[in-house]
Amino acid sequence: MAGTITIALDAMGGDYGPSVVVPAAALAYKKNPKIHFLFYGDQKQIQHYMDKHPELRVVSDIHHTDKVISNDEKPSVALRSGKGSSMRLAIDAVKSGEAGGVVSAGNTGALMATSKMVLKCLPGIHRPAIASIFPTKRDEIVMLDLGANLTCDAEVLTQFAVLGAVYARAVKGMRTPTVGLLNVGSEDMKGPEGLRLAASILSSVTFPGRYFGFVEGNDITEGGVDVVVTDGFTGNVALKVAEGVGSMSSHFLKEALTSSFLSKIGALLSMKALKRLKSRVDARVYNGGMFLGLNGICVKSHGGMDAFGFSQAILVAANLIENDYNKKVANEIEQVMSQESFITSVSSLSMDGQ
Amino acid sequence: MAGTITIALDAMGGDYGPSVVVPAAALAYKKNPKIHFLFYGDQKQIQHYMDKHPELRVVSDIHHTDKVISNDEKPSVALRSGKGSSMRLAIDAVKSGEAGGVVSAGNTGALMATSKMVLKCLPGIHRPAIASIFPTKRDEIVMLDLGANLTCDAEVLTQFAVLGAVYARAVKGMRTPTVGLLNVGSEDMKGPEGLRLAASILSSVTFPGRYFGFVEGNDITEGGVDVVVTDGFTGNVALKVAEGVGSMSSHFLKEALTSSFLSKIGALLSMKALKRLKSRVDARVYNGGMFLGLNGICVKSHGGMDAFGFSQAILVAANLIENDYNKKVANEIEQVMSQESFITSVSSLSMDGQ
């Protein structure tokens, strides 16, 4: 149907399966009525929850399977024996073109390994990255890689910069997004060699953004750049440290505001403001790890999300599809990699083994 | 004098020089009257601020120098031409035994490079690390390396575990501190090779703590382990991300509580509780990056700290000196490194080049 966005859902993934995935789909559909759904998983369970959402029934197909990839399955095992599982079938639907994208709250390693194998990378892309949106003091930013690749050489980091910049343009509507490389200092000579090489490539090539320079950990939340690029090890630690400090801050705030009668009255009076504060740093709002660089849209929801959180991940996938993200990336990557300055830089470092 | 703790102060380091360093010394002296001070820097300026603290005059010597290492000086230049500077003279005082330790708010790279060159590493220690105390939901923890070494092999990470565990015992009085290695997952097979090797060494050797396993970024603030060990690149990013998220949280909270008349009244009633909250996450309380593993105590204060913040760094140094930290580390390192299981593990990995 013209203008329809079809999303394949791994209904069995995550801690709560269809009890979250189905109402999440209903929520997402309410916000974006162009979305149609392909559910993969236990027909009876899915049907049970869908009975409460008749409006969803009309725009959904249910494909039954008993098979589920568990959360503790090793990615290599999931690859070999995952055929016919709810996750695999949902990814297959993207491969075959039945769906424009897939959303799963299942095993991250299995989802990445399977979608890499089934969907493959976009032409020219060496490795996919996990990207996500973060709140900052100013606007939201996008950061990648959050864990797909433990180490990344300069060429891969450069590609990530393009993946992030195209996202900021295509989905966030920015004209010239600024891109920063995460480092331990902002001076040019700081940091490991691979990072410095990536900086020199990004300074010399034309890409759909502007290279800002190195940024430090505390710059991320200042919102000084629109895209933060890092390797998957550092990005994963940074993401989780941010989650941890956020959680500690609310923990301390709650303790403080319930510590005395007076502070409780004060909190009551500030309730509306505090609720708005909570929504600003609500992890559910920022749910949806985008696997960028694959030949198909794939979004990972946090396993413990509720229906609202999972619905956000669906909307993230819908946004990528609706804005033709992958087509735009493929174009831009080709243009960046065919530039003389890119080819010279990369060939000069190919012997460094970094 | 028996029981005296002598600390050499780089009076010119940091953004504010003697205007902060002198009152900071007065504050620290108030809390720990065993401390005596050797000030290095502009005699006139130091004297000017000391006139307001006659009690300090009695326990202080001022050593004049005009020379200051600037904040943007490259470490290599500071090494070559830093002789006679306030920072260098303060470090020299530790080397000569006149002082038990040095505190500086100056250029971090220059301080690390100079103290490494002048003081050298403790016997058996390959590389010094920067360590700091962090607040968590439970008790405070110590984390290292925060930026001295961009990459660290398994042997160095193992030594850092010992440096951290001895700190937790000697200064924090813990009997068997738990040590975690920062990684992107808690499963044994996760992460880069060097980390997995460090995990296997720490699992097999006897050291002054208990190896807990891998911890993730969000585990740090949960306080599940007493010591978190990581390489200097990751540690530096983690530290700064934590600072950034903390700053964003207070920024959002302030915005929320001043957003309406009602919320302002609420904040007023909760004032006492909010002040206590602020003190719990006050960066000044946790000021003092310890350069562990050197043959002398060296503590780095944040350059922008006020007198209270700098005084905390002085107290950190005093604690290390008073508790004989370096002597204890030297003993423990020797014991760990002479163990059969340590020698076997390290020699088996020496060919991996990791």
Chai-1 contact restraints between the chains, C-beta under 6 A:
chainA,res_idxA,chainB,res_idxB,connection_type,confidence,min_distance_angstrom,max_distance_angstrom,comment,restraint_id
A,K137,B,M248,contact,1.0,0.0,6.0,A-B,restraint_1
A,K137,B,H251,contact,1.0,0.0,6.0,A-B,restraint_2
A,G147,B,V184,contact,1.0,0.0,6.0,A-B,restraint_3
A,L150,B,P192,contact,1.0,0.0,6.0,A-B,restraint_4
A,V184,B,G147,contact,1.0,0.0,6.0,A-B,restraint_5
A,V184,B,F233,contact,1.0,0.0,6.0,A-B,restraint_6
A,V184,B,N236,contact,1.0,0.0,6.0,A-B,restraint_7
A,P192,B,L150,contact,1.0,0.0,6.0,A-B,restraint_8
A,E216,B,K240,contact,1.0,0.0,6.0,A-B,restraint_9
A,G217,B,V237,contact,1.0,0.0,6.0,A-B,restraint_10
A,G217,B,K240,contact,1.0,0.0,6.0,A-B,restraint_11
A,G217,B,V241,contact,1.0,0.0,6.0,A-B,restraint_12
A,G217,B,G244,contact,1.0,0.0,6.0,A-B,restraint_13
A,N218,B,K240,contact,1.0,0.0,6.0,A-B,restraint_14
A,N218,B,E243,contact,1.0,0.0,6.0,A-B,restraint_15
A,N218,B,G244,contact,1.0,0.0,6.0,A-B,restraint_16
A,I220,B,G244,contact,1.0,0.0,6.0,A-B,restraint_17
A,T221,B,G244,contact,1.0,0.0,6.0,A-B,restraint_18
A,T221,B,V245,contact,1.0,0.0,6.0,A-B,restraint_19
A,T221,B,M248,contact,1.0,0.0,6.0,A-B,restraint_20
A,F233,B,V184,contact,1.0,0.0,6.0,A-B,restraint_21
A,T234,B,T234,contact,1.0,0.0,6.0,A-B,restraint_22
A,T234,B,V237,contact,1.0,0.0,6.0,A-B,restraint_23
A,N236,B,V184,contact,1.0,0.0,6.0,A-B,restraint_24
A,V237,B,G217,contact,1.0,0.0,6.0,A-B,restraint_25
A,V237,B,T234,contact,1.0,0.0,6.0,A-B,restraint_26
A,V237,B,A238,contact,1.0,0.0,6.0,A-B,restraint_27
A,A238,B,V237,contact,1.0,0.0,6.0,A-B,restraint_28
A,A238,B,V241,contact,1.0,0.0,6.0,A-B,restraint_29
A,K240,B,E216,contact,1.0,0.0,6.0,A-B,restraint_30
A,K240,B,G217,contact,1.0,0.0,6.0,A-B,restraint_31
A,K240,B,N218,contact,1.0,0.0,6.0,A-B,restraint_32
A,V241,B,G217,contact,1.0,0.0,6.0,A-B,restraint_33
A,V241,B,A238,contact,1.0,0.0,6.0,A-B,restraint_34
A,V241,B,V241,contact,1.0,0.0,6.0,A-B,restraint_35
A,V241,B,A242,contact,1.0,0.0,6.0,A-B,restraint_36
A,A242,B,V241,contact,1.0,0.0,6.0,A-B,restraint_37
A,A242,B,V245,contact,1.0,0.0,6.0,A-B,restraint_38
A,E243,B,N218,contact,1.0,0.0,6.0,A-B,restraint_39
A,G244,B,N218,contact,1.0,0.0,6.0,A-B,restraint_40
A,G244,B,I220,contact,1.0,0.0,6.0,A-B,restraint_41
A,G244,B,T221,contact,1.0,0.0,6.0,A-B,restraint_42
A,V245,B,T221,contact,1.0,0.0,6.0,A-B,restraint_43
A,V245,B,A242,contact,1.0,0.0,6.0,A-B,restraint_44
A,V245,B,V245,contact,1.0,0.0,6.0,A-B,restraint_45
A,V245,B,G246,contact,1.0,0.0,6.0,A-B,restraint_46
A,G246,B,V245,contact,1.0,0.0,6.0,A-B,restraint_47
A,M248,B,K137,contact,1.0,0.0,6.0,A-B,restraint_48
A,M248,B,T221,contact,1.0,0.0,6.0,A-B,restraint_49
A,S249,B,S249,contact,1.0,0.0,6.0,A-B,restraint_50
A,H251,B,K137,contact,1.0,0.0,6.0,A-B,restraint_51
A,F252,B,L277,contact,1.0,0.0,6.0,A-B,restraint_52
A,F252,B,R280,contact,1.0,0.0,6.0,A-B,restraint_53
A,A256,B,A273,contact,1.0,0.0,6.0,A-B,restraint_54
A,A256,B,L277,contact,1.0,0.0,6.0,A-B,restraint_55
A,L257,B,S270,contact,1.0,0.0,6.0,A-B,restraint_56
A,S259,B,A273,contact,1.0,0.0,6.0,A-B,restraint_57
A,L262,B,L269,contact,1.0,0.0,6.0,A-B,restraint_58
A,S263,B,S270,contact,1.0,0.0,6.0,A-B,restraint_59
A,S263,B,A273,contact,1.0,0.0,6.0,A-B,restraint_60
A,I265,B,L269,contact,1.0,0.0,6.0,A-B,restraint_61
A,G266,B,G266,contact,1.0,0.0,6.0,A-B,restraint_62
A,G266,B,L269,contact,1.0,0.0,6.0,A-B,restraint_63
A,G266,B,S270,contact,1.0,0.0,6.0,A-B,restraint_64
A,L269,B,L262,contact,1.0,0.0,6.0,A-B,restraint_65
A,L269,B,I265,contact,1.0,0.0,6.0,A-B,restraint_66
A,L269,B,G266,contact,1.0,0.0,6.0,A-B,restraint_67
A,S270,B,L257,contact,1.0,0.0,6.0,A-B,restraint_68
A,S270,B,S263,contact,1.0,0.0,6.0,A-B,restraint_69
A,S270,B,G266,contact,1.0,0.0,6.0,A-B,restraint_70
A,A273,B,A256,contact,1.0,0.0,6.0,A-B,restraint_71
A,A273,B,S259,contact,1.0,0.0,6.0,A-B,restraint_72
A,A273,B,S263,contact,1.0,0.0,6.0,A-B,restraint_73
A,L277,B,F252,contact,1.0,0.0,6.0,A-B,restraint_74
A,L277,B,A256,contact,1.0,0.0,6.0,A-B,restraint_75
A,R280,B,F252,contact,1.0,0.0,6.0,A-B,restraint_76
